Amino acid sequence: MTDEFVDRSHILHRAFSERPAKIVGGRNGKKVIDASCGPSVSCLGHSQPEVFDAITSHLKNDIAYVYSGSPYTNGATEELADILLADKPGGLSKAIFVNSGSEATDAALKLAVQYWHERGQPQRTHFISRKQSYHGNTIGALCVSGHASRREFYKDFLSSNVSFLDPCYAYRMKGEHESDQEFAQRLAHQFENEVLRVGPDRVAGFIAETVSGTTLGCLPAVPGYFKAIRDICDKYEILLILDEIICGMGKTGTMHAWEQEGIRGPDIQTIGKALGGGFVPLSGVLLHQKIFDALSAGSGGLAHGHTFQAHPLACAAAVATQKIIKRDNLIERVAQMGHKLGKLLSEEIGPLPLVGDIRGRGLFWAVEFVLDKNSKTAFSPKDNFCGKVVKNALSSGLNILGNLGHTGEYQVDHVLVCPPYITTDAELENIVSILKAAVLETSHPFVEG
């Protein structure tokens, strides 16, 4: 049944059955603790005067818009790229700035294809991705996303040059007597076998979220997984594309989530969300020097572009955001507060009867719910357990995020707890306390007695 407000609103809201509450500002009205930062975006909270000042100053003193396809550049865009890449992390040396994370994925895929054209191997157009992954909602990004329900309507549009492997989902997929190392090697063998099946000379790249986000719930890979993947990519000259749109830019306690994986880095990396803190839409693609060298020696340009690519105002907001993060040592703080949040979740939420797994890094955590802890029996999608937890938490003033639809073979009922980098000890305790009460309330119909 369609809500009356949604019915008469000229906005096509994403959900029709429930009236959205109107947000006036980040400081006024009913108090709600945003413990998910939207979909893990607002890393500095919703009110940051320094960023506001940077935006207004830019509009007053600098040019509002520069077309990236013109023979011009601007200071804000150059400065943001310098902040991110001055030290060339993992060999990454160039940036493309676009609007949404989906656009970043599209740009990354096109960049990979162009790279192989420039290298004289235009037949390399096949991508290998993972089941129950999410890389964005445009058609191009959906092609490499293993999100079942989001792909459903658009199957006829989706590319046939993508194949999908198992995710590194140890909680449900690791054998009873299998070690992390054995599990990682099994998945690595699956990857190499798929490369051989497709043909190494046809594979353009392997794309994966370094830490899975909304589909599998803040899921890190087991130790050694990404090292094995990196080695196979190097063996067959396949580009490793890491999606850090949701998990990167400090979210897991290091600037880049891959820094905790013992690898030299990706060939192409997507970033977003915490890049600009949500104040102005912005995402990006970072590319290794070897990608630039191939383009430079070949066509001498980028065969991709958008009207609002490298938008000066968005980059100015991100510059201010990144300067605050660096000045206030917030990434180090994320690591410290992340240990506290993980401990609180494990101690207070972990023992609850319908909680199966708690996982995450930094300030990027998820709680997975199950009907039975021993068998790991999942809830039916009709139960909408995590959705009810989200609703009950919100009624007590806590905003968290549940899973976003049916993602594939494994039903993953989870909620994300991803507070801003500026969160306090008291706020973490309050978040976990309200969440615990919401989980207990939602559990009553499913727990005997």
Secondary structure, 3 states (H helix, E strand, C coil): CCCHHHHHCCCCCCCCCCCCCCCCCCCCCCCCEECCHHHHCCCCCCCCHHHHHHHHHHHHHCCCCCCCCCCCCCHHHHHHHHHHHCCCHHHEEEEEEECCHHHHHHHHHHHHHHHHHHCCCCCCCEEEEECCCCCCCCHHHHHCCCCHHHHHCCHHHCCCCEEEECCCCHHHHCCCCCCHHHHHHHHHHHHHHHHHHHCHHHEEEEEEECEECCCCCCEECCCCHHHHHHHHHHHCCCEEEEEECCCCCCCCCCCCHHHHCCCCCCCEEEECHHHCCCCCCCEEEEEEHHHHHHHHHCCCCCCCCCCCCCCHHHHHHHHHHHHHHHHCCHHHHHHHHHHHHHHHHHHHHCCCCCEEEEEEECCEEEEEECCECCCCECCCHHHCHHHHHHHHHHHCCEECEECCCCCCCCCCEEEEECCCCCCCHHHHHHHHHHHHHHHHHHHHHHCCC
